Amino acid sequence: MKIVRRLGASPRERGSLNGDTCPDIFELSDGNFAVIGTDRTDALDGELPTDAARADYERIVVISRETLVRAKRDIPDV
């Protein structure tokens, strides 16, 4: 599995000049997506809707709204 491309603007394009805030979204060679974000599992685990579940190896990751909005144009429809 390899990173194929970034979706949306780079952190630098979104104003991160020092590398401290670098949420990012990448498309992988297998068609899946990888997300760099802030681990908020402890804070949000109890907030999940009753029809949502998280495996022990999964984490709840938060990215900024700007990161996702700016990636929208690059997200495939199918």
PDB file of N, CA, C and O in Angstrom:
ATOM      1  N   MET A   1       0.862  -1.168   0.000  1.00  0.00           N
ATOM      2  CA  MET A   1       0.000   0.000   0.000  1.00  0.00           C
ATOM      3  C   MET A   1       0.907   1.230   0.000  1.00  0.00           C
ATOM      4  O   MET A   1       1.885   1.301   0.745  1.00  0.00           O
ATOM      5  N   LYS A   2       0.561   2.195  -0.852  1.00  0.00           N
ATOM      6  CA  LYS A   2       1.340   3.427  -0.959  1.00  0.00           C
ATOM      7  C   LYS A   2       0.408   4.632  -1.026  1.00  0.00           C
ATOM      8  O   LYS A   2      -0.755   4.509  -1.410  1.00  0.00           O
ATOM      9  N   ILE A   3       0.923   5.778  -0.655  1.00  0.00           N
ATOM     10  CA  ILE A   3       0.171   7.021  -0.820  1.00  0.00           C
ATOM     11  C   ILE A   3       0.247   7.416  -2.286  1.00  0.00           C
ATOM     12  O   ILE A   3       1.332   7.527  -2.855  1.00  0.00           O
ATOM     13  N   VAL A   4      -0.922   7.627  -2.895  1.00  0.00           N
ATOM     14  CA  VAL A   4      -1.002   7.986  -4.303  1.00  0.00           C
ATOM     15  C   VAL A   4      -1.026   9.502  -4.466  1.00  0.00           C
ATOM     16  O   VAL A   4      -0.329  10.056  -5.316  1.00  0.00           O
ATOM     17  N   ARG A   5      -1.839  10.170  -3.640  1.00  0.00           N
ATOM     18  CA  ARG A   5      -1.958  11.622  -3.774  1.00  0.00           C
ATOM     19  C   ARG A   5      -2.577  12.231  -2.533  1.00  0.00           C
ATOM     20  O   ARG A   5      -3.240  11.551  -1.749  1.00  0.00           O
ATOM     21  N   ARG A   6      -2.352  13.514  -2.370  1.00  0.00           N
ATOM     22  CA  ARG A   6      -2.996  14.300  -1.316  1.00  0.00           C
ATOM     23  C   ARG A   6      -4.344  14.772  -1.845  1.00  0.00           C
ATOM     24  O   ARG A   6      -4.476  15.087  -3.027  1.00  0.00           O
ATOM     25  N   LEU A   7      -5.336  14.821  -0.976  1.00  0.00           N
ATOM     26  CA  LEU A   7      -6.628  15.404  -1.321  1.00  0.00           C
ATOM     27  C   LEU A   7      -6.691  16.788  -0.706  1.00  0.00           C
ATOM     28  O   LEU A   7      -6.516  16.946   0.502  1.00  0.00           O
ATOM     29  N   GLY A   8      -6.939  17.778  -1.524  1.00  0.00           N
ATOM     30  CA  GLY A   8      -7.052  19.141  -1.025  1.00  0.00           C
ATOM     31  C   GLY A   8      -5.714  19.838  -0.917  1.00  0.00           C
ATOM     32  O   GLY A   8      -4.705  19.390  -1.462  1.00  0.00           O
ATOM     33  N   ALA A   9      -5.734  20.935  -0.206  1.00  0.00           N
ATOM     34  CA  ALA A   9      -4.558  21.792  -0.054  1.00  0.00           C
ATOM     35  C   ALA A   9      -3.595  21.209   0.978  1.00  0.00           C
ATOM     36  O   ALA A   9      -4.005  20.546   1.930  1.00  0.00           O
ATOM     37  N   SER A  10      -2.324  21.467   0.770  1.00  0.00           N
ATOM     38  CA  SER A  10      -1.312  21.024   1.732  1.00  0.00           C
ATOM     39  C   SER A  10      -1.440  21.850   3.010  1.00  0.00           C
ATOM     40  O   SER A  10      -2.020  22.936   2.989  1.00  0.00           O
ATOM     41  N   PRO A  11      -0.903  21.344   4.122  1.00  0.00           N
ATOM     42  CA  PRO A  11      -0.933  22.135   5.348  1.00  0.00           C
ATOM     43  C   PRO A  11      -0.313  23.531   5.157  1.00  0.00           C
ATOM     44  O   PRO A  11      -0.821  24.510   5.705  1.00  0.00           O
ATOM     45  N   ARG A  12       0.755  23.624   4.404  1.00  0.00           N
ATOM     46  CA  ARG A  12       1.394  24.922   4.159  1.00  0.00           C
ATOM     47  C   ARG A  12       0.435  25.866   3.432  1.00  0.00           C
ATOM     48  O   ARG A  12       0.368  27.053   3.749  1.00  0.00           O
ATOM     49  N   GLU A  13      -0.311  25.331   2.450  1.00  0.00           N
ATOM     50  CA  GLU A  13      -1.292  26.150   1.727  1.00  0.00           C
ATOM     51  C   GLU A  13      -2.430  26.605   2.637  1.00  0.00           C
ATOM     52  O   GLU A  13      -3.074  27.622   2.381  1.00  0.00           O
ATOM     53  N   ARG A  14      -2.673  25.835   3.709  1.00  0.00           N
ATOM     54  CA  ARG A  14      -3.722  26.199   4.662  1.00  0.00           C
ATOM     55  C   ARG A  14      -3.183  27.048   5.804  1.00  0.00           C
ATOM     56  O   ARG A  14      -3.910  27.346   6.751  1.00  0.00           O
ATOM     57  N   GLY A  15      -1.916  27.442   5.724  1.00  0.00           N
ATOM     58  CA  GLY A  15      -1.374  28.368   6.707  1.00  0.00           C
ATOM     59  C   GLY A  15      -0.491  27.777   7.783  1.00  0.00           C
ATOM     60  O   GLY A  15      -0.063  28.506   8.678  1.00  0.00           O
ATOM     61  N   SER A  16      -0.197  26.474   7.737  1.00  0.00           N
ATOM     62  CA  SER A  16       0.683  25.875   8.735  1.00  0.00           C
ATOM     63  C   SER A  16       2.130  26.052   8.277  1.00  0.00           C
ATOM     64  O   SER A  16       2.604  25.342   7.390  1.00  0.00           O
ATOM     65  N   LEU A  17       2.804  26.982   8.877  1.00  0.00           N
ATOM     66  CA  LEU A  17       4.177  27.272   8.470  1.00  0.00           C
ATOM     67  C   LEU A  17       5.206  26.579   9.343  1.00  0.00           C
ATOM     68  O   LEU A  17       6.365  26.447   8.949  1.00  0.00           O
ATOM     69  N   ASN A  18       4.796  26.132  10.529  1.00  0.00           N
ATOM     70  CA  ASN A  18       5.766  25.528  11.444  1.00  0.00           C
ATOM     71  C   ASN A  18       5.574  24.026  11.623  1.00  0.00           C
ATOM     72  O   ASN A  18       6.338  23.394  12.354  1.00  0.00           O
ATOM     73  N   GLY A  19       4.571  23.443  10.973  1.00  0.00           N
ATOM     74  CA  GLY A  19       4.358  22.004  11.073  1.00  0.00           C
ATOM     75  C   GLY A  19       3.594  21.558  12.294  1.00  0.00           C
ATOM     76  O   GLY A  19       3.427  20.356  12.500  1.00  0.00           O
ATOM     77  N   ASP A  20       3.117  22.493  13.121  1.00  0.00           N
ATOM     78  CA  ASP A  20       2.387  22.117  14.332  1.00  0.00           C
ATOM     79  C   ASP A  20       0.954  21.685  14.048  1.00  0.00           C
ATOM     80  O   ASP A  20       0.398  20.867  14.781  1.00  0.00           O
ATOM     81  N   THR A  21       0.353  22.224  12.996  1.00  0.00           N
ATOM     82  CA  THR A  21      -1.033  21.869  12.656  1.00  0.00           C
ATOM     83  C   THR A  21      -1.042  21.332  11.240  1.00  0.00           C
ATOM     84  O   THR A  21      -1.077  22.091  10.271  1.00  0.00           O
ATOM     85  N   CYS A  22      -1.010  20.034  11.136  1.00  0.00           N
ATOM     86  CA  CYS A  22      -0.871  19.446   9.810  1.00  0.00           C
ATOM     87  C   CYS A  22      -1.890  18.356   9.507  1.00  0.00           C
ATOM     88  O   CYS A  22      -1.503  17.293   9.023  1.00  0.00           O
ATOM     89  N   PRO A  23      -3.190  18.578   9.774  1.00  0.00           N
ATOM     90  CA  PRO A  23      -4.140  17.556   9.355  1.00  0.00           C
ATOM     91  C   PRO A  23      -4.041  17.385   7.844  1.00  0.00           C
ATOM     92  O   PRO A  23      -3.791  18.353   7.125  1.00  0.00           O
ATOM     93  N   ASP A  24      -4.232  16.177   7.365  1.00  0.00           N
ATOM     94  CA  ASP A  24      -4.067  15.900   5.945  1.00  0.00           C
ATOM     95  C   ASP A  24      -4.893  14.678   5.565  1.00  0.00           C
ATOM     96  O   ASP A  24      -5.219  13.849   6.415  1.00  0.00           O
ATOM     97  N   ILE A  25      -5.229  14.571   4.281  1.00  0.00           N
ATOM     98  CA  ILE A  25      -5.980  13.433   3.764  1.00  0.00           C
ATOM     99  C   ILE A  25      -5.261  12.930   2.522  1.00  0.00           C
ATOM    100  O   ILE A  25      -4.902  13.713   1.643  1.00  0.00           O
ATOM    101  N   PHE A  26      -5.052  11.614   2.453  1.00  0.00           N
ATOM    102  CA  PHE A  26      -4.352  11.010   1.325  1.00  0.00           C
ATOM    103  C   PHE A  26      -5.158   9.853   0.745  1.00  0.00           C
ATOM    104  O   PHE A  26      -5.811   9.109   1.477  1.00  0.00           O
ATOM    105  N   GLU A  27      -5.105   9.712  -0.569  1.00  0.00           N
ATOM    106  CA  GLU A  27      -5.674   8.534  -1.228  1.00  0.00           C
ATOM    107  C   GLU A  27      -4.569   7.500  -1.320  1.00  0.00           C
ATOM    108  O   GLU A  27      -3.427   7.824  -1.649  1.00  0.00           O
ATOM    109  N   LEU A  28      -4.913   6.249  -1.029  1.00  0.00           N
ATOM    110  CA  LEU A  28      -3.955   5.154  -1.047  1.00  0.00           C
ATOM    111  C   LEU A  28      -4.090   4.325  -2.322  1.00  0.00           C
ATOM    112  O   LEU A  28      -5.116   4.374  -3.001  1.00  0.00           O
ATOM    113  N   SER A  29      -3.056   3.574  -2.633  1.00  0.00           N
ATOM    114  CA  SER A  29      -3.028   2.778  -3.862  1.00  0.00           C
ATOM    115  C   SER A  29      -4.119   1.715  -3.900  1.00  0.00           C
ATOM    116  O   SER A  29      -4.492   1.259  -4.981  1.00  0.00           O
ATOM    117  N   ASP A  30      -4.641   1.308  -2.734  1.00  0.00           N
ATOM    118  CA  ASP A  30      -5.707   0.307  -2.713  1.00  0.00           C
ATOM    119  C   ASP A  30      -7.105   0.941  -2.766  1.00  0.00           C
ATOM    120  O   ASP A  30      -8.113   0.241  -2.665  1.00  0.00           O
ATOM    121  N   GLY A  31      -7.157   2.282  -2.927  1.00  0.00           N
ATOM    122  CA  GLY A  31      -8.442   2.972  -3.019  1.00  0.00           C
ATOM    123  C   GLY A  31      -8.960   3.502  -1.693  1.00  0.00           C
ATOM    124  O   GLY A  31      -9.929   4.261  -1.674  1.00  0.00           O
ATOM    125  N   ASN A  32      -8.339   3.123  -0.591  1.00  0.00           N
ATOM    126  CA  ASN A  32      -8.731   3.636   0.719  1.00  0.00           C
ATOM    127  C   ASN A  32      -8.105   5.008   0.951  1.00  0.00           C
ATOM    128  O   ASN A  32      -7.350   5.506   0.116  1.00  0.00           O
ATOM    129  N   PHE A  33      -8.424   5.605   2.081  1.00  0.00           N
ATOM    130  CA  PHE A  33      -7.911   6.923   2.417  1.00  0.00           C
ATOM    131  C   PHE A  33      -7.228   6.880   3.774  1.00  0.00           C
ATOM    132  O   PHE A  33      -7.652   6.148   4.668  1.00  0.00           O
ATOM    133  N   ALA A  34      -6.176   7.661   3.924  1.00  0.00           N
ATOM    134  CA  ALA A  34      -5.477   7.810   5.201  1.00  0.00           C
ATOM    135  C   ALA A  34      -5.649   9.257   5.653  1.00  0.00           C
ATOM    136  O   ALA A  34      -5.612  10.184   4.844  1.00  0.00           O
ATOM    137  N   VAL A  35      -5.840   9.431   6.966  1.00  0.00           N
ATOM    138  CA  VAL A  35      -6.068  10.761   7.522  1.00  0.00           C
ATOM    139  C   VAL A  35      -5.055  11.014   8.639  1.00  0.00           C
ATOM    140  O   VAL A  35      -4.851  10.171   9.512  1.00  0.00           O
ATOM    141  N   ILE A  36      -4.428  12.184   8.596  1.00  0.00           N
ATOM    142  CA  ILE A  36      -3.607  12.647   9.708  1.00  0.00           C
ATOM    143  C   ILE A  36      -4.457  13.657  10.465  1.00  0.00           C
ATOM    144  O   ILE A  36      -4.896  14.656   9.896  1.00  0.00           O
ATOM    145  N   GLY A  37      -4.683  13.404  11.718  1.00  0.00           N
ATOM    146  CA  GLY A  37      -5.498  14.304  12.521  1.00  0.00           C
ATOM    147  C   GLY A  37      -5.155  14.154  13.988  1.00  0.00           C
ATOM    148  O   GLY A  37      -4.203  13.462  14.350  1.00  0.00           O
ATOM    149  N   THR A  38      -5.926  14.796  14.813  1.00  0.00           N
ATOM    150  CA  THR A  38      -5.711  14.759  16.252  1.00  0.00           C
ATOM    151  C   THR A  38      -6.525  13.622  16.853  1.00  0.00           C
ATOM    152  O   THR A  38      -7.733  13.533  16.634  1.00  0.00           O
ATOM    153  N   ASP A  39      -5.873  12.765  17.601  1.00  0.00           N
ATOM    154  CA  ASP A  39      -6.554  11.645  18.246  1.00  0.00           C
ATOM    155  C   ASP A  39      -7.464  12.185  19.349  1.00  0.00           C
ATOM    156  O   ASP A  39      -6.982  12.728  20.343  1.00  0.00           O
ATOM    157  N   ARG A  40      -8.762  12.036  19.177  1.00  0.00           N
ATOM    158  CA  ARG A  40      -9.748  12.495  20.158  1.00  0.00           C
ATOM    159  C   ARG A  40     -10.625  11.331  20.626  1.00  0.00           C
ATOM    160  O   ARG A  40     -11.771  11.525  21.030  1.00  0.00           O
ATOM    161  N   THR A  41     -10.070  10.126  20.565  1.00  0.00           N
ATOM    162  CA  THR A  41     -10.821   8.930  20.928  1.00  0.00           C
ATOM    163  C   THR A  41     -11.365   9.015  22.351  1.00  0.00           C
ATOM    164  O   THR A  41     -12.543   8.745  22.583  1.00  0.00           O
ATOM    165  N   ASP A  42     -10.522   9.383  23.288  1.00  0.00           N
ATOM    166  CA  ASP A  42     -10.959   9.426  24.689  1.00  0.00           C
ATOM    167  C   ASP A  42     -12.107  10.408  24.890  1.00  0.00           C
ATOM    168  O   ASP A  42     -13.034  10.137  25.653  1.00  0.00           O
ATOM    169  N   ALA A  43     -12.047  11.547  24.207  1.00  0.00           N
ATOM    170  CA  ALA A  43     -13.069  12.580  24.389  1.00  0.00           C
ATOM    171  C   ALA A  43     -14.369  12.266  23.666  1.00  0.00           C
ATOM    172  O   ALA A  43     -15.441  12.667  24.121  1.00  0.00           O
ATOM    173  N   LEU A  44     -14.292  11.556  22.548  1.00  0.00           N
ATOM    174  CA  LEU A  44     -15.485  11.374  21.715  1.00  0.00           C
ATOM    175  C   LEU A  44     -16.067   9.965  21.732  1.00  0.00           C
ATOM    176  O   LEU A  44     -17.175   9.760  21.237  1.00  0.00           O
ATOM    177  N   ASP A  45     -15.366   9.009  22.276  1.00  0.00           N
ATOM    178  CA  ASP A  45     -15.843   7.619  22.257  1.00  0.00           C
ATOM    179  C   ASP A  45     -17.237   7.495  22.862  1.00  0.00           C
ATOM    180  O   ASP A  45     -18.091   6.806  22.304  1.00  0.00           O
ATOM    181  N   GLY A  46     -17.475   8.140  23.975  1.00  0.00           N
ATOM    182  CA  GLY A  46     -18.780   8.079  24.633  1.00  0.00           C
ATOM    183  C   GLY A  46     -19.855   8.883  23.922  1.00  0.00           C
ATOM    184  O   GLY A  46     -21.033   8.774  24.261  1.00  0.00           O
ATOM    185  N   GLU A  47     -19.471   9.686  22.945  1.00  0.00           N
ATOM    186  CA  GLU A  47     -20.414  10.508  22.188  1.00  0.00           C
ATOM    187  C   GLU A  47     -20.908   9.830  20.917  1.00  0.00           C
ATOM    188  O   GLU A  47     -21.794  10.352  20.240  1.00  0.00           O
ATOM    189  N   LEU A  48     -20.343   8.676  20.590  1.00  0.00           N
ATOM    190  CA  LEU A  48     -20.755   7.989  19.359  1.00  0.00           C
ATOM    191  C   LEU A  48     -22.233   7.620  19.423  1.00  0.00           C
ATOM    192  O   LEU A  48     -22.729   7.245  20.485  1.00  0.00           O
ATOM    193  N   PRO A  49     -22.943   7.721  18.295  1.00  0.00           N
ATOM    194  CA  PRO A  49     -24.345   7.294  18.261  1.00  0.00           C
ATOM    195  C   PRO A  49     -24.451   5.796  18.575  1.00  0.00           C
ATOM    196  O   PRO A  49     -23.473   5.061  18.437  1.00  0.00           O
ATOM    197  N   THR A  50     -25.600   5.361  18.982  1.00  0.00           N
ATOM    198  CA  THR A  50     -25.783   3.953  19.373  1.00  0.00           C
ATOM    199  C   THR A  50     -25.539   2.988  18.220  1.00  0.00           C
ATOM    200  O   THR A  50     -25.218   1.822  18.452  1.00  0.00           O
ATOM    201  N   ASP A  51     -25.686   3.451  16.982  1.00  0.00           N
ATOM    202  CA  ASP A  51     -25.469   2.556  15.846  1.00  0.00           C
ATOM    203  C   ASP A  51     -24.044   2.653  15.293  1.00  0.00           C
ATOM    204  O   ASP A  51     -23.773   2.161  14.198  1.00  0.00           O
ATOM    205  N   ALA A  52     -23.140   3.277  16.034  1.00  0.00           N
ATOM    206  CA  ALA A  52     -21.733   3.372  15.630  1.00  0.00           C
ATOM    207  C   ALA A  52     -20.885   2.574  16.610  1.00  0.00           C
ATOM    208  O   ALA A  52     -21.206   2.473  17.794  1.00  0.00           O
ATOM    209  N   ALA A  53     -19.804   2.012  16.099  1.00  0.00           N
ATOM    210  CA  ALA A  53     -18.912   1.225  16.947  1.00  0.00           C
ATOM    211  C   ALA A  53     -17.474   1.474  16.521  1.00  0.00           C
ATOM    212  O   ALA A  53     -17.206   1.874  15.388  1.00  0.00           O
ATOM    213  N   ARG A  54     -16.561   1.231  17.439  1.00  0.00           N
ATOM    214  CA  ARG A  54     -15.138   1.403  17.181  1.00  0.00           C
ATOM    215  C   ARG A  54     -14.405   0.191  17.723  1.00  0.00           C
ATOM    216  O   ARG A  54     -14.560  -0.165  18.891  1.00  0.00           O
ATOM    217  N   ALA A  55     -13.601  -0.449  16.867  1.00  0.00           N
ATOM    218  CA  ALA A  55     -12.791  -1.581  17.315  1.00  0.00           C
ATOM    219  C   ALA A  55     -11.637  -1.066  18.166  1.00  0.00           C
ATOM    220  O   ALA A  55     -11.293   0.114  18.097  1.00  0.00           O
ATOM    221  N   ASP A  56     -11.041  -1.938  18.964  1.00  0.00           N
ATOM    222  CA  ASP A  56      -9.930  -1.540  19.828  1.00  0.00           C
ATOM    223  C   ASP A  56      -8.764  -0.939  19.045  1.00  0.00           C
ATOM    224  O   ASP A  56      -8.053  -0.077  19.561  1.00  0.00           O
ATOM    225  N   TYR A  57      -8.566  -1.382  17.817  1.00  0.00           N
ATOM    226  CA  TYR A  57      -7.455  -0.882  17.007  1.00  0.00           C
ATOM    227  C   TYR A  57      -7.811   0.388  16.222  1.00  0.00           C
ATOM    228  O   TYR A  57      -6.955   0.936  15.527  1.00  0.00           O
ATOM    229  N   GLU A  58      -9.046   0.856  16.320  1.00  0.00           N
ATOM    230  CA  GLU A  58      -9.473   2.065  15.621  1.00  0.00           C
ATOM    231  C   GLU A  58      -9.441   3.266  16.564  1.00  0.00           C
ATOM    232  O   GLU A  58      -9.651   3.134  17.769  1.00  0.00           O
ATOM    233  N   ARG A  59      -9.174   4.431  15.995  1.00  0.00           N
ATOM    234  CA  ARG A  59      -9.120   5.671  16.751  1.00  0.00           C
ATOM    235  C   ARG A  59     -10.077   6.676  16.117  1.00  0.00           C
ATOM    236  O   ARG A  59     -10.316   6.622  14.911  1.00  0.00           O
ATOM    237  N   ILE A  60     -10.616   7.574  16.897  1.00  0.00           N
ATOM    238  CA  ILE A  60     -11.429   8.679  16.388  1.00  0.00           C
ATOM    239  C   ILE A  60     -10.467   9.847  16.176  1.00  0.00           C
ATOM    240  O   ILE A  60      -9.858  10.355  17.118  1.00  0.00           O
ATOM    241  N   VAL A  61     -10.350  10.254  14.926  1.00  0.00           N
ATOM    242  CA  VAL A  61      -9.399  11.295  14.554  1.00  0.00           C
ATOM    243  C   VAL A  61     -10.166  12.518  14.079  1.00  0.00           C
ATOM    244  O   VAL A  61     -11.113  12.401  13.301  1.00  0.00           O
ATOM    245  N   VAL A  62      -9.759  13.682  14.544  1.00  0.00           N
ATOM    246  CA  VAL A  62     -10.410  14.938  14.175  1.00  0.00           C
ATOM    247  C   VAL A  62      -9.497  15.708  13.223  1.00  0.00           C
ATOM    248  O   VAL A  62      -8.300  15.856  13.468  1.00  0.00           O
ATOM    249  N   ILE A  63     -10.091  16.195  12.131  1.00  0.00           N
ATOM    250  CA  ILE A  63      -9.384  17.094  11.219  1.00  0.00           C
ATOM    251  C   ILE A  63     -10.169  18.391  11.160  1.00  0.00           C
ATOM    252  O   ILE A  63     -11.356  18.422  11.483  1.00  0.00           O
ATOM    253  N   SER A  64      -9.521  19.435  10.758  1.00  0.00           N
ATOM    254  CA  SER A  64     -10.214  20.719  10.701  1.00  0.00           C
ATOM    255  C   SER A  64     -11.245  20.730   9.571  1.00  0.00           C
ATOM    256  O   SER A  64     -11.114  20.013   8.578  1.00  0.00           O
ATOM    257  N   ARG A  65     -12.251  21.547   9.746  1.00  0.00           N
ATOM    258  CA  ARG A  65     -13.275  21.708   8.710  1.00  0.00           C
ATOM    259  C   ARG A  65     -12.620  22.151   7.402  1.00  0.00           C
ATOM    260  O   ARG A  65     -12.966  21.652   6.331  1.00  0.00           O
ATOM    261  N   GLU A  66     -11.672  23.090   7.491  1.00  0.00           N
ATOM    262  CA  GLU A  66     -11.001  23.588   6.290  1.00  0.00           C
ATOM    263  C   GLU A  66     -10.299  22.465   5.530  1.00  0.00           C
ATOM    264  O   GLU A  66     -10.315  22.448   4.299  1.00  0.00           O
ATOM    265  N   THR A  67      -9.681  21.527   6.254  1.00  0.00           N
ATOM    266  CA  THR A  67      -8.998  20.407   5.607  1.00  0.00           C
ATOM    267  C   THR A  67      -9.963  19.602   4.757  1.00  0.00           C
ATOM    268  O   THR A  67      -9.660  19.287   3.607  1.00  0.00           O
ATOM    269  N   LEU A  68     -11.120  19.266   5.306  1.00  0.00           N
ATOM    270  CA  LEU A  68     -12.081  18.461   4.567  1.00  0.00           C
ATOM    271  C   LEU A  68     -12.755  19.256   3.448  1.00  0.00           C
ATOM    272  O   LEU A  68     -12.929  18.739   2.344  1.00  0.00           O
ATOM    273  N   VAL A  69     -13.130  20.489   3.718  1.00  0.00           N
ATOM    274  CA  VAL A  69     -13.791  21.315   2.702  1.00  0.00           C
ATOM    275  C   VAL A  69     -12.864  21.514   1.505  1.00  0.00           C
ATOM    276  O   VAL A  69     -13.306  21.446   0.359  1.00  0.00           O
ATOM    277  N   ARG A  70     -11.580  21.759   1.768  1.00  0.00           N
ATOM    278  CA  ARG A  70     -10.653  21.982   0.664  1.00  0.00           C
ATOM    279  C   ARG A  70     -10.298  20.693  -0.057  1.00  0.00           C
ATOM    280  O   ARG A  70      -9.783  20.742  -1.174  1.00  0.00           O
ATOM    281  N   ALA A  71     -10.559  19.539   0.551  1.00  0.00           N
ATOM    282  CA  ALA A  71     -10.328  18.252  -0.109  1.00  0.00           C
ATOM    283  C   ALA A  71     -11.532  17.818  -0.938  1.00  0.00           C
ATOM    284  O   ALA A  71     -11.418  16.911  -1.763  1.00  0.00           O
ATOM    285  N   LYS A  72     -12.672  18.446  -0.731  1.00  0.00           N
ATOM    286  CA  LYS A  72     -13.939  18.029  -1.367  1.00  0.00           C
ATOM    287  C   LYS A  72     -13.795  17.862  -2.877  1.00  0.00           C
ATOM    288  O   LYS A  72     -14.295  16.892  -3.446  1.00  0.00           O
ATOM    289  N   ARG A  73     -13.119  18.798  -3.520  1.00  0.00           N
ATOM    290  CA  ARG A  73     -13.006  18.743  -4.983  1.00  0.00           C
ATOM    291  C   ARG A  73     -12.218  17.528  -5.465  1.00  0.00           C
ATOM    292  O   ARG A  73     -12.378  17.095  -6.606  1.00  0.00           O
ATOM    293  N   ASP A  74     -11.369  16.980  -4.600  1.00  0.00           N
ATOM    294  CA  ASP A  74     -10.528  15.850  -4.969  1.00  0.00           C
ATOM    295  C   ASP A  74     -11.121  14.497  -4.586  1.00  0.00           C
ATOM    296  O   ASP A  74     -10.575  13.462  -4.969  1.00  0.00           O
ATOM    297  N   ILE A  75     -12.216  14.482  -3.845  1.00  0.00           N
ATOM    298  CA  ILE A  75     -12.813  13.220  -3.406  1.00  0.00           C
ATOM    299  C   ILE A  75     -13.660  12.653  -4.549  1.00  0.00           C
ATOM    300  O   ILE A  75     -14.576  13.317  -5.033  1.00  0.00           O
ATOM    301  N   PRO A  76     -13.351  11.427  -4.978  1.00  0.00           N
ATOM    302  CA  PRO A  76     -14.088  10.835  -6.097  1.00  0.00           C
ATOM    303  C   PRO A  76     -15.559  10.585  -5.732  1.00  0.00           C
ATOM    304  O   PRO A  76     -15.895  10.365  -4.569  1.00  0.00           O
ATOM    305  N   ASP A  77     -16.412  10.622  -6.738  1.00  0.00           N
ATOM    306  CA  ASP A  77     -17.834  10.349  -6.534  1.00  0.00           C
ATOM    307  C   ASP A  77     -18.082   8.864  -6.306  1.00  0.00           C
ATOM    308  O   ASP A  77     -19.047   8.504  -5.632  1.00  0.00           O
ATOM    309  N   VAL A  78     -17.250   8.008  -6.840  1.00  0.00           N
ATOM    310  CA  VAL A  78     -17.383   6.556  -6.662  1.00  0.00           C
ATOM    311  C   VAL A  78     -16.064   5.927  -6.347  1.00  0.00           C
ATOM    312  O   VAL A  78     -15.987   4.712  -6.166  1.00  0.00           O
TER     313      VAL A  78
END
